[in-house]
């Protein structure tokens, strides 16, 4: 066991030694073109927000430019498929999520990529629960109000999401399945436009990540009704958990979203490890730690191997949920 651990510890320096001299040099990356950081959702959402925060520091660290490219659609599937087909040369990375890299494979029968086989994990940025929100002037004050109102309306209350197959969508499906209440799902191409319509009253409610929702809650534009974690969040101490609602069937309710970065399969391991090290360093800075904490996100310290194992477990978990809840989509 000790010998295996020593060999594993030596693998990263050995891989870095195989990089061209320009890559090995601190703060230097092969010149010629910028790194494309693909975000498979519209601007303003969690993946976009985190991508821009990381890109601001990753570019200077590598001595190049990191350009965010938003390609939303189908719960992150459109942009993920494009990234999967990119050249595996280190110049394309993808902001992958629980939806694009764990949920969608069980929802879409014709998915244009395999979330595990088509990608190599670079890092897990962090995990965070969702929060159920309504507009500040909404008549609904708590989760019980939402369920009672949805029972009385044909088709149920409307609930936005960042797209079909996202954690926001699956949280809604789980709520409906476990409570026996119907809702109308309204998918968007990202959290940004979705949450704007919730604030504007065009849609009744939405589950969204604390990264996106917290600033609007703090500004008074949204009212938080419940969080999907097992315990209350430090960032939203006055907001109860779904399990605390006291509603039959919701005692074990929990949904945790996550954000990661992937590279197309075939990207040299030395490049993957260099990206992992630089992004891990960015995430570990006091400023980034404070930003993530204020967003209700727990930063990750997983290795690339641990991220791969975590992802496979998530694929299996959500496959079981989708089967039990009988979630169906077209496409």
C-alpha positions as a Markdown table, in Angstrom:
| # | Residue | x | y | z |
|---|---|---|---|---|
| 1 | Unk | 0.0 | 0.0 | 0.0 |
| 2 | Unk | 2.8 | 2.4 | 1.0 |
| 3 | Unk | 4.7 | 1.6 | -2.3 |
| 4 | Unk | 1.5 | 2.3 | -4.4 |
| 5 | Unk | 1.0 | 5.7 | -2.6 |
| 6 | Unk | 4.6 | 6.7 | -3.2 |
| 7 | Unk | 4.3 | 5.8 | -6.9 |
| 8 | Unk | 1.0 | 7.8 | -7.1 |
| 9 | Unk | 2.6 | 10.8 | -5.5 |
| 10 | Unk | 5.5 | 10.7 | -8.0 |
| 11 | Unk | 3.2 | 10.4 | -11.0 |
| 12 | Unk | 2.3 | 14.1 | -11.2 |
| 13 | Unk | 5.9 | 15.5 | -11.2 |
| 14 | Unk | 6.8 | 12.9 | -13.7 |
| 15 | Unk | 3.9 | 13.8 | -15.9 |
| 16 | Unk | 4.7 | 17.5 | -15.7 |
| 17 | Unk | 8.3 | 16.7 | -16.7 |
| 18 | Unk | 7.0 | 15.3 | -20.0 |
| 19 | Unk | 5.4 | 18.7 | -20.9 |
| 20 | Unk | 7.2 | 20.9 | -23.4 |
| 21 | Unk | 9.5 | 23.4 | -21.8 |
| 22 | Unk | 7.1 | 26.3 | -22.5 |
| 23 | Unk | 4.4 | 24.5 | -20.5 |
| 24 | Unk | 6.7 | 23.6 | -17.6 |
| 25 | Unk | 7.8 | 27.2 | -17.1 |
| 26 | Unk | 5.8 | 28.8 | -14.3 |
| 27 | Unk | 3.0 | 31.0 | -15.7 |
| 28 | Unk | 3.6 | 29.9 | -19.3 |
| 29 | Unk | 1.4 | 28.0 | -21.6 |
| 30 | Unk | 1.8 | 27.1 | -25.3 |
| 31 | Unk | 1.3 | 30.3 | -27.4 |
| 32 | Unk | -0.9 | 30.6 | -30.5 |
| 33 | Unk | -4.4 | 30.6 | -29.3 |
| 34 | Unk | -6.4 | 31.2 | -26.1 |
| 35 | Unk | -8.0 | 28.4 | -23.9 |
| 36 | Unk | -11.7 | 28.1 | -24.5 |
| 37 | Unk | -13.7 | 27.6 | -21.3 |
| 38 | Unk | -17.0 | 26.2 | -22.6 |
| 39 | Unk | -20.0 | 26.9 | -20.4 |
| 40 | Unk | -23.0 | 24.8 | -21.5 |
| 41 | Unk | -25.5 | 27.3 | -20.1 |
| 42 | Unk | -26.5 | 30.9 | -20.7 |
| 43 | Unk | -24.8 | 33.8 | -19.0 |
| 44 | Unk | -25.6 | 34.6 | -15.4 |
| 45 | Unk | -26.0 | 31.0 | -14.0 |
| 46 | Unk | -23.8 | 29.2 | -11.6 |
| 47 | Unk | -21.5 | 27.5 | -14.1 |
| 48 | Unk | -21.0 | 30.8 | -15.9 |
| 49 | Unk | -20.4 | 32.8 | -12.7 |
| 50 | Unk | -17.8 | 30.3 | -11.4 |
| 51 | Unk | -16.2 | 30.0 | -14.9 |
| 52 | Unk | -15.6 | 33.7 | -15.1 |
| 53 | Unk | -14.2 | 33.9 | -11.6 |
| 54 | Unk | -11.7 | 31.1 | -12.4 |
| 55 | Unk | -10.9 | 32.3 | -15.9 |
| 56 | Unk | -9.8 | 35.7 | -14.5 |
| 57 | Unk | -7.0 | 34.1 | -12.5 |
| 58 | Unk | -6.3 | 31.0 | -14.7 |
| 59 | Unk | -5.3 | 33.0 | -17.7 |
| 60 | Unk | -2.6 | 35.0 | -16.0 |
| 61 | Unk | -1.4 | 31.9 | -14.2 |
| 62 | Unk | -0.8 | 30.1 | -17.5 |
| 63 | Unk | 0.5 | 33.2 | -19.3 |
| 64 | Unk | -2.4 | 33.1 | -21.8 |
| 65 | Unk | -6.0 | 34.1 | -22.2 |
| 66 | Unk | -9.0 | 32.1 | -21.1 |
| 67 | Unk | -12.2 | 32.9 | -23.1 |
| 68 | Unk | -15.6 | 32.0 | -21.8 |
| 69 | Unk | -17.9 | 30.6 | -24.5 |
| 70 | Unk | -21.6 | 30.1 | -23.6 |
| 71 | Unk | -23.4 | 27.3 | -25.5 |
| 72 | Unk | -26.7 | 26.6 | -23.7 |
| 73 | Unk | -29.4 | 24.1 | -24.3 |
| 74 | Unk | -30.8 | 20.7 | -23.2 |
| 75 | Unk | -29.6 | 20.9 | -19.6 |
| 76 | Unk | -26.0 | 21.5 | -20.7 |
| 77 | Unk | -25.9 | 18.8 | -23.4 |
| 78 | Unk | -25.4 | 21.1 | -26.4 |
| 79 | Unk | -22.2 | 22.7 | -25.1 |
| 80 | Unk | -21.0 | 19.5 | -23.6 |
| 81 | Unk | -21.3 | 17.7 | -26.9 |
| 82 | Unk | -19.3 | 20.4 | -28.6 |
| 83 | Unk | -16.6 | 20.2 | -26.0 |
| 84 | Unk | -16.4 | 16.4 | -26.3 |
| 85 | Unk | -15.6 | 16.8 | -30.0 |
| 86 | Unk | -12.9 | 19.4 | -29.5 |
| 87 | Unk | -9.3 | 18.7 | -30.0 |
| 88 | Unk | -7.8 | 17.1 | -26.8 |
| 89 | Unk | -4.9 | 19.5 | -26.7 |
| 90 | Unk | -5.5 | 21.5 | -23.6 |
| 91 | Unk | -7.1 | 24.5 | -25.4 |
| 92 | Unk | -10.6 | 23.4 | -24.6 |
| 93 | Unk | -12.1 | 22.9 | -21.1 |
| 94 | Unk | -15.7 | 22.5 | -20.0 |
| 95 | Unk | -17.7 | 23.6 | -17.0 |
| 96 | Unk | -19.5 | 20.4 | -16.3 |
| 97 | Unk | -22.3 | 20.0 | -13.8 |
| 98 | Unk | -24.5 | 17.4 | -12.1 |
| 99 | Unk | -26.9 | 17.7 | -15.0 |
| 100 | Unk | -24.5 | 17.5 | -18.0 |
| 101 | Unk | -22.3 | 14.9 | -16.4 |
| 102 | Unk | -24.5 | 12.8 | -14.2 |
| 103 | Unk | -28.2 | 13.3 | -14.9 |
| 104 | Unk | -28.6 | 13.7 | -18.7 |
| 105 | Unk | -27.3 | 10.2 | -19.6 |
| 106 | Unk | -30.4 | 8.7 | -18.0 |
| 107 | Unk | -32.8 | 11.2 | -19.5 |
| 108 | Unk | -31.8 | 11.6 | -23.1 |
| 109 | Unk | -31.8 | 8.4 | -25.2 |
| 110 | Unk | -29.8 | 10.1 | -28.0 |
| 111 | Unk | -27.3 | 12.0 | -26.0 |
| 112 | Unk | -24.4 | 13.0 | -28.2 |
| 113 | Unk | -21.6 | 12.2 | -25.7 |
| 114 | Unk | -20.9 | 9.9 | -22.8 |
| 115 | Unk | -20.3 | 11.9 | -19.6 |
| 116 | Unk | -17.7 | 9.5 | -18.4 |
| 117 | Unk | -16.0 | 8.1 | -21.5 |
| 118 | Unk | -16.0 | 11.4 | -23.5 |
| 119 | Unk | -14.2 | 13.4 | -20.8 |
| 120 | Unk | -11.3 | 13.5 | -18.3 |
| 121 | Unk | -12.0 | 15.2 | -15.0 |
| 122 | Unk | -9.8 | 18.2 | -14.3 |
| 123 | Unk | -11.3 | 19.2 | -10.9 |
| 124 | Unk | -14.4 | 19.4 | -8.8 |
| 125 | Unk | -14.9 | 23.1 | -8.0 |
| 126 | Unk | -17.5 | 22.4 | -5.2 |
| 127 | Unk | -20.9 | 21.3 | -4.2 |
| 128 | Unk | -23.9 | 23.3 | -3.1 |
| 129 | Unk | -27.6 | 22.7 | -2.3 |
| 130 | Unk | -30.5 | 24.4 | -4.0 |
| 131 | Unk | -33.0 | 26.9 | -2.6 |
| 132 | Unk | -36.6 | 27.2 | -3.5 |
| 133 | Unk | -37.4 | 30.8 | -4.3 |
| 134 | Unk | -40.4 | 32.9 | -5.3 |
| 135 | Unk | -40.7 | 36.6 | -6.2 |
| 136 | Unk | -40.6 | 39.0 | -3.3 |
| 137 | Unk | -44.2 | 39.9 | -3.8 |
| 138 | Unk | -45.4 | 36.3 | -4.1 |
| 139 | Unk | -48.3 | 35.2 | -1.9 |
| 140 | Unk | -46.4 | 32.1 | -1.0 |
| 141 | Unk | -44.6 | 32.3 | 2.3 |
| 142 | Unk | -43.4 | 28.8 | 2.8 |
| 143 | Unk | -43.3 | 25.3 | 1.2 |
| 144 | Unk | -46.7 | 24.3 | 2.6 |
| 145 | Unk | -48.2 | 27.4 | 0.8 |
| 146 | Unk | -46.7 | 26.3 | -2.5 |
| 147 | Unk | -48.0 | 22.7 | -2.2 |
| 148 | Unk | -51.5 | 23.8 | -1.2 |
| 149 | Unk | -51.7 | 26.3 | -4.1 |
| 150 | Unk | -50.3 | 23.8 | -6.6 |
| 151 | Unk | -53.0 | 21.3 | -5.6 |
| 152 | Unk | -55.7 | 23.8 | -6.4 |
| 153 | Unk | -54.4 | 24.9 | -9.8 |
| 154 | Unk | -54.9 | 23.0 | -13.0 |
| 155 | Unk | -51.4 | 21.6 | -14.0 |
| 156 | Unk | -50.0 | 23.0 | -10.7 |
| 157 | Unk | -47.7 | 26.0 | -10.1 |
| 158 | Unk | -45.1 | 26.8 | -12.7 |
| 159 | Unk | -41.5 | 26.2 | -11.8 |
| 160 | Unk | -38.5 | 27.4 | -13.9 |
| 161 | Unk | -35.2 | 25.7 | -14.3 |
| 162 | Unk | -31.9 | 26.1 | -16.1 |
| 163 | Unk | -33.0 | 23.4 | -18.5 |
| 164 | Unk | -34.5 | 20.0 | -18.7 |
| 165 | Unk | -32.3 | 17.5 | -16.8 |
| 166 | Unk | -30.7 | 20.1 | -14.6 |
| 167 | Unk | -30.5 | 19.7 | -10.8 |
| 168 | Unk | -33.2 | 22.4 | -10.6 |
| 169 | Unk | -35.5 | 20.3 | -12.8 |
| 170 | Unk | -34.8 | 17.0 | -10.9 |
| 171 | Unk | -35.4 | 18.8 | -7.6 |
| 172 | Unk | -38.8 | 19.7 | -8.8 |
| 173 | Unk | -39.5 | 16.2 | -10.0 |
| 174 | Unk | -38.4 | 14.8 | -6.7 |
| 175 | Unk | -40.7 | 17.3 | -4.8 |
| 176 | Unk | -43.6 | 16.3 | -7.0 |
| 177 | Unk | -42.9 | 12.6 | -6.7 |
| 178 | Unk | -42.4 | 12.6 | -2.9 |
| 179 | Unk | -45.3 | 15.0 | -2.1 |
| 180 | Unk | -47.7 | 13.7 | -4.7 |
| 181 | Unk | -48.3 | 17.2 | -6.0 |
| 182 | Unk | -48.1 | 18.2 | -9.6 |
| 183 | Unk | -46.2 | 21.1 | -11.1 |
| 184 | Unk | -45.6 | 22.6 | -14.5 |
| 185 | Unk | -41.9 | 22.6 | -15.4 |
| 186 | Unk | -40.7 | 25.6 | -17.5 |
| 187 | Unk | -37.2 | 25.0 | -18.8 |
| 188 | Unk | -34.8 | 27.8 | -19.9 |
| 189 | Unk | -31.3 | 27.7 | -21.4 |
| 190 | Unk | -29.7 | 28.8 | -18.2 |
| 191 | Unk | -30.4 | 30.0 | -14.6 |
| 192 | Unk | -29.9 | 33.7 | -15.6 |
| 193 | Unk | -33.0 | 34.1 | -17.8 |
| 194 | Unk | -35.0 | 31.7 | -15.6 |
| 195 | Unk | -34.5 | 33.5 | -12.4 |
| 196 | Unk | -35.2 | 36.8 | -14.0 |
| 197 | Unk | -38.7 | 35.6 | -15.0 |
| 198 | Unk | -39.3 | 34.3 | -11.4 |
| 199 | Unk | -38.4 | 37.8 | -10.1 |
| 200 | Unk | -40.7 | 39.3 | -12.7 |
| 201 | Unk | -43.6 | 37.1 | -11.8 |
| 202 | Unk | -43.8 | 35.3 | -15.2 |
| 203 | Unk | -43.1 | 32.0 | -13.4 |
| 204 | Unk | -44.3 | 31.1 | -9.9 |
| 205 | Unk | -41.1 | 29.6 | -8.4 |
| 206 | Unk | -37.8 | 28.0 | -9.0 |
| 207 | Unk | -35.2 | 25.7 | -7.3 |
| 208 | Unk | -31.8 | 27.3 | -8.0 |
| 209 | Unk | -28.3 | 27.1 | -6.6 |
| 210 | Unk | -27.4 | 29.3 | -3.8 |
| 211 | Unk | -24.6 | 30.8 | -6.1 |
| 212 | Unk | -27.3 | 32.3 | -8.3 |
| 213 | Unk | -30.1 | 32.9 | -5.9 |
| 214 | Unk | -28.4 | 34.2 | -2.8 |
| 215 | Unk | -27.6 | 37.7 | -4.1 |
| 216 | Unk | -31.2 | 38.2 | -5.2 |
| 217 | Unk | -32.4 | 36.9 | -1.8 |
| 218 | Unk | -30.1 | 39.3 | 0.0 |
| 219 | Unk | -31.2 | 42.2 | -2.2 |
| 220 | Unk | -34.8 | 41.5 | -1.4 |
| 221 | Unk | -35.9 | 40.6 | -5.0 |
| 222 | Unk | -36.5 | 37.0 | -4.1 |
| 223 | Unk | -38.0 | 35.2 | -1.1 |
| 224 | Unk | -36.4 | 31.9 | 0.0 |
| 225 | Unk | -38.8 | 29.2 | 1.1 |
| 226 | Unk | -36.6 | 26.2 | 1.7 |
| 227 | Unk | -33.1 | 24.7 | 1.1 |
| 228 | Unk | -32.5 | 21.2 | -0.2 |
| 229 | Unk | -29.6 | 20.4 | 2.1 |
| 230 | Unk | -30.0 | 18.2 | 5.2 |
| 231 | Unk | -29.0 | 21.1 | 7.5 |
| 232 | Unk | -29.6 | 24.8 | 7.3 |
| 233 | Unk | -27.0 | 26.9 | 5.5 |
| 234 | Unk | -24.8 | 29.5 | 7.3 |
| 235 | Unk | -25.4 | 31.9 | 4.4 |
| 236 | Unk | -29.2 | 31.5 | 4.8 |
| 237 | Unk | -29.7 | 30.7 | 8.5 |
| 238 | Unk | -33.3 | 31.7 | 8.6 |
| 239 | Unk | -34.4 | 29.5 | 5.7 |
| 240 | Unk | -35.6 | 26.0 | 6.7 |
| 241 | Unk | -34.7 | 22.8 | 4.9 |
| 242 | Unk | -37.3 | 21.0 | 2.9 |
| 243 | Unk | -37.1 | 18.1 | 5.4 |
| 244 | Unk | -38.1 | 20.6 | 8.2 |
| 245 | Unk | -41.4 | 21.4 | 6.5 |
| 246 | Unk | -43.1 | 18.5 | 8.4 |
| 247 | Unk | -44.8 | 17.3 | 5.2 |
| 248 | Unk | -45.3 | 13.6 | 4.8 |
| 249 | Unk | -42.8 | 12.1 | 2.3 |
| 250 | Unk | -40.2 | 14.9 | 2.5 |
| 251 | Unk | -38.3 | 13.9 | 5.6 |
| 252 | Unk | -35.4 | 12.5 | 3.6 |
| 253 | Unk | -35.5 | 15.1 | 0.8 |
| 254 | Unk | -32.0 | 16.2 | -0.3 |
| 255 | Unk | -30.5 | 17.5 | -3.5 |
| 256 | Unk | -26.9 | 18.6 | -3.8 |
| 257 | Unk | -25.7 | 20.2 | -7.0 |
| 258 | Unk | -22.1 | 20.3 | -8.1 |
| 259 | Unk | -19.8 | 22.1 | -10.5 |
| 260 | Unk | -16.7 | 20.6 | -12.1 |
| 261 | Unk | -14.3 | 21.2 | -14.9 |
| 262 | Unk | -13.6 | 18.6 | -17.6 |
| 263 | Unk | -11.3 | 18.2 | -20.6 |
| 264 | Unk | -12.0 | 16.1 | -23.7 |
| 265 | Unk | -10.8 | 12.5 | -23.4 |
| 266 | Unk | -7.3 | 12.2 | -24.8 |
| 267 | Unk | -6.0 | 15.4 | -23.4 |
| 268 | Unk | -2.4 | 14.6 | -22.1 |
| 269 | Unk | -2.4 | 13.8 | -18.5 |
| 270 | Unk | 0.4 | 16.3 | -17.9 |
| 271 | Unk | -1.8 | 19.1 | -19.1 |
| 272 | Unk | -4.7 | 17.9 | -17.1 |
| 273 | Unk | -2.6 | 17.8 | -14.0 |
| 274 | Unk | -1.2 | 21.3 | -14.6 |
| 275 | Unk | -4.7 | 22.6 | -15.0 |
| 276 | Unk | -5.8 | 20.8 | -11.9 |
| 277 | Unk | -3.0 | 22.3 | -9.9 |
| 278 | Unk | -3.6 | 25.8 | -11.1 |
| 279 | Unk | -7.3 | 25.7 | -10.5 |
| 280 | Unk | -6.9 | 24.0 | -7.1 |
| 281 | Unk | -4.6 | 26.9 | -6.2 |
| 282 | Unk | -7.2 | 29.5 | -7.3 |
| 283 | Unk | -10.0 | 27.8 | -5.3 |
| 284 | Unk | -7.7 | 27.6 | -2.2 |
| 285 | Unk | -7.1 | 31.4 | -2.1 |
| 286 | Unk | -8.8 | 33.2 | 0.8 |
| 287 | Unk | -10.7 | 35.4 | -1.6 |
| 288 | Unk | -12.1 | 32.5 | -3.6 |
| 289 | Unk | -12.9 | 30.6 | -0.4 |
| 290 | Unk | -14.8 | 33.6 | 0.9 |
| 291 | Unk | -16.7 | 34.0 | -2.4 |
| 292 | Unk | -17.7 | 30.4 | -2.5 |
| 293 | Unk | -18.8 | 30.4 | 1.2 |
| 294 | Unk | -20.9 | 33.5 | 0.6 |
| 295 | Unk | -22.6 | 31.6 | -2.2 |
| 296 | Unk | -23.4 | 28.7 | 0.0 |
| 297 | Unk | -20.9 | 26.4 | -1.8 |
| 298 | Unk | -18.5 | 24.0 | -0.2 |
| 299 | Unk | -15.1 | 24.0 | -2.1 |
| 300 | Unk | -13.7 | 20.7 | -3.1 |
| 301 | Unk | -10.1 | 19.3 | -2.6 |
| 302 | Unk | -10.6 | 16.1 | -4.5 |
| 303 | Unk | -7.9 | 14.7 | -6.8 |
| 304 | Unk | -8.7 | 14.0 | -10.4 |
| 305 | Unk | -9.0 | 10.2 | -9.6 |
| 306 | Unk | -11.4 | 11.0 | -6.7 |
| 307 | Unk | -13.5 | 13.3 | -9.0 |
| 308 | Unk | -13.8 | 10.4 | -11.5 |
| 309 | Unk | -15.0 | 8.0 | -8.8 |
| 310 | Unk | -17.4 | 10.6 | -7.5 |
| 311 | Unk | -18.9 | 11.3 | -10.9 |
| 312 | Unk | -19.5 | 7.6 | -11.6 |
| 313 | Unk | -21.3 | 7.3 | -8.2 |
| 314 | Unk | -23.5 | 10.3 | -9.2 |
| 315 | Unk | -24.4 | 8.8 | -12.5 |
| 316 | Unk | -25.6 | 5.7 | -10.8 |
| 317 | Unk | -27.5 | 7.6 | -8.1 |
| 318 | Unk | -29.5 | 9.8 | -10.5 |
| 319 | Unk | -30.2 | 6.9 | -12.8 |
| 320 | Unk | -32.0 | 5.3 | -9.8 |
| 321 | Unk | -33.9 | 8.5 | -8.9 |
| 322 | Unk | -35.0 | 9.1 | -12.5 |
| 323 | Unk | -36.3 | 5.5 | -12.7 |
| 324 | Unk | -38.1 | 5.6 | -9.4 |
| 325 | Unk | -39.7 | 9.0 | -10.2 |
| 326 | Unk | -40.5 | 7.9 | -13.8 |
| 327 | Unk | -39.0 | 11.1 | -15.2 |
| 328 | Unk | -39.4 | 11.3 | -19.0 |
| 329 | Unk | -38.2 | 13.9 | -21.6 |
| 330 | Unk | -38.3 | 14.1 | -25.3 |
| 331 | Unk | -35.1 | 14.0 | -27.3 |
